[in-house]
Every structure is written in structure tokens, then in C-alpha cells.
């Protein structure tokens, strides 16, 4: 099923608790979030229970397959959902005061030489400019920084996804460690209990010709119930009916073609990209947010070494550090983009061949290996 990354929760597999232990070491991480197992004693994130197994129901014949999620390897980690607000708050509170400026759309980027050093000048929509020794573009799927670097724009997968969060104030009564999925011809839907009262749900379908109902949550809910999910179990429909309308979204699934990441220009002098700005992908392996956390550790390691070796942010050494960072991230990002797209393509069904691959091979032999590959150690900050 999809990662709940565009709503209130992100999915993190076990190795990413180690990443959080590198990133969240200050008092904010200790005071604003609840302690998470699998982390150092002074690192806290607000997580919900471990996802252990999934059930995939074929809407055509009613057959149900059980899927096991990756083992925890004794670290008490596992695949969990992390409350995005708590994670962002903990990261934000590690920064000096007034470090963040909101609603600052980038309109232009240029590099200038200043006393032998390269400076990135970022022009903002409000008419102001920012000069930086290092510019790291984390500006999302439609990144201005990525475009400036010459990276090709993301392409449409041909699929769209509806996502929502359902609230049951009196409790839903479902097992929180289970994920449920339903697959049919050109349709995939599912849900995952996150807490005793909240359920994340998603629906994947061929992109509608009219561009969907992006700005109207009531229309989104009605279209799902009356059209796309009308043949799904009553439990799924009830979950959709309990949706918090403010969480509903309907958006096309886009990705950057993996060869553009593998061979494209990911850095230029003192400018680079990270997260979705570098490697937007479909959400079928739930690794978009996780890969961004990896980027943070790897990038921090390379820049940190540069500072330690030179005592300052030397522009020539920074260019080398960013190039090394880009080199290290290429293959990992390209592989996950490919794996995510393949996972979604096969599970989407459609032709008889794809249905056979999905039901007889993918769920039984391939999916577990793909999930195991997500448990990746990107190293330490130093």
C-alpha cells in the first residue's frame, strides 16, 4: 500500500530509526515527542505500532494472500508510521531561532564569485534575495533548484492516488499491526490502522481525464464512494465515509526517470538537491520520506568533513563535497525509483499477464525482497 506521506504520518522502516538518532539529539527531541523504541535513549519520535503483516484481497475472485513485513532484526524497530508534525517540529527545533522563512517562492538562481569563492544568489517572489555559501534545494517534486541544475522534469506515471485519514472517535476495533489491500483491474485500494482511532486509507487508479477533484474534498469523497470504491467491501466504504475532509487529496503520481538521477547533474559547484527535489518517486514502497532522511545524513557527513578538514566552508572543497554526495546517492535513489514504479505497475493489474505476475509471483516472491532492500544503512554523520 502507499506510504501515508502526504497526510499526517510518514512510514519509517527500521534503519531510519538509526538516522533519526543521528539527526535528533537536542532538547527538542527529548521534550516534544514520545520516546520511540529502537533509538538512543536521548532521541524521541512520536510513532505508532509496528506493521507486521498485510492482507491482499483479489476483488476478482475473493482470494486473500498474507504478506509479512521485514523483520526487526532484534533492534525493536520494524516498519512504523511516524507523526509528521512531531517529526518536523523536532527537526525545526534543532535549528537556531529565525532560521526558517515561510512563503518564500524562488523566482531565480544564479552563482557569483566573491573574493575567489562561489556564492549562490536566490531571488524570492517578495523581491528579496538570499546569498548562500551552499544552496541545497529541498523544494519538492517541481523543484526550481533541480530545474536550474538541468534535471529533467518528473513524468506522469499514468496513475493517480486518493489519500485520506479517517477518524473514529469511539475507536475502530481493528488490529493496528495489520495492513489491508484490495486489488482489481486497474484499481488498488487499502487502509492501515495507525492508532486506536485513526485509519489511513488510499486508492490508486488510472488518472481521470478531467484531472480529478483537487480542490473539493466533498467531491473527492463522493466520487470514491459512488464510483471508484463502489465494489469494495463495506468496511472500506465506511472508512472513507469517516474521513477527515481536511486530509483528503487527489493527485497524479509522478516520478523522475531513474536514468536522469543516475546520470543527470545532481550538483553544480555549491548547489545541489535532496529529497523529492532530487528523486521524486511513486509511493508504492513507502520510501520517499525515508530516502530524504538518508540524504540528510549523507549530505551532512560530506559537508561536515569538508569543514573539519578546512576549518571553514571553502567553496572549492564544498563543490567537491557536494559532488561526492551526489555520486553516493545516485544509484540508491535510481534503484528505489525503479523498484517503486515496478511495484505499482505490477500491482495495478490490467492485462491478464500483469494479473498473473501480481497474484502468482509478485506477492509471493518479489514484494518481501523489495521491502527487505529498504533496510539500508547509509552510515553515520561523522
Steps between C-alpha positions, in 0.01 A plus 500: 500500500606862471706676761285752690743774417267771373279498806585498869731200514816373334607135482845419634671162484745385764820648360350848506481498879879500487488803272270682740743421779764694306274794417304550822737543790394830658253584777209544257526137402474406865215726601260529207465137398434168667787253531532253217645155545805421292663840551768635726373594843505873428318485166122511478241482226127453520430164334214258482515120509714280279340370179550123501286356222277593212200339333442537126151419371444434130172671413454272200495164678503587871834328564701641791879491527693577818818708482763527774690824544877507564628358827627737768839326528489524877514881515132537587455727201291367215280692259300771676307814431648822635286806566636750250416807709701369795792405277510839327466681832791305648717575196397867498586546866855383434552817293599844631213743550369680190671253266181427307324740264156397380318571171822584316461372145823492298491700177864481394842356582847610397854446618747783555867519587590686817863528609582180318204309643180392330179646645148383413251786470135401539235751388164472676148592394479779756789682332766406754813297435702258709872440454626160611830316508303179441156464338320171563175478308237318706216666313303192406386322187489811283833631626630830366850401612482167315388683187793742536736202522357370172316196635209385286154567639313210666274296274146377559466132591152484351355439846349725762449444871233607744611515862317569821498458875187359662411580860299273729458688831364189674768272352502285188570160659752388235842346558755782481782275374318396183483665157210419266507528122255429218607457138296487183534584133664841493414569864680462831367612836592444860505620857720477807394569860744750650358549847194371683299780338676590172518302175702600196345402168601533136368418156710467185333523159563602142516878481158642408480702180348800676793543738311383813358710779807664650334784687172345609529240780126438505505418128805276553326304773179468296684386187692233690189366674264510201740404223851374565434306822141395440600132463732497801402350837260696718776544760711696252205720403428567867860609553476742207174638640677574831774703330617829641428711193800724565731204435357392165717542191488377142817542301685342207792271587816632338863392506835604361623245250776301672757556226466875552602449863769245416666716234355849547661806654420473873744771607675802353769677700329590829145402397330162539161342570355254751173321568224525241695774325754233405306176481119532484350153482168323516404405857471126444792403727443776753856632468469864394535649846747234610730574208494870587620416852783298347590802287524715813749267668717445192502870410577599859787254509664635184458866595611429856820336382567797276468740794710284732780466246508867399369679807241683288265468204759525225313534169732270305481230764125545533464437126693176543295401806170554316628307200596210729157514664328488161717209390414306814125554466455433126471124489299470822243756386478362145447148633217602734329704228511192277386262774212727601380544143524126430310420820217736409490392135468131582247545781284726286410197291316551174607234252479127567879480500532771767230336712689170484828669592332684787306210651735207435848651513519854633322462835648156567864554404585860407330747733667372817842531337423856394401590855812335641711712265364813667684415823811687396783639712610835359774539761555753775533876494870485584 
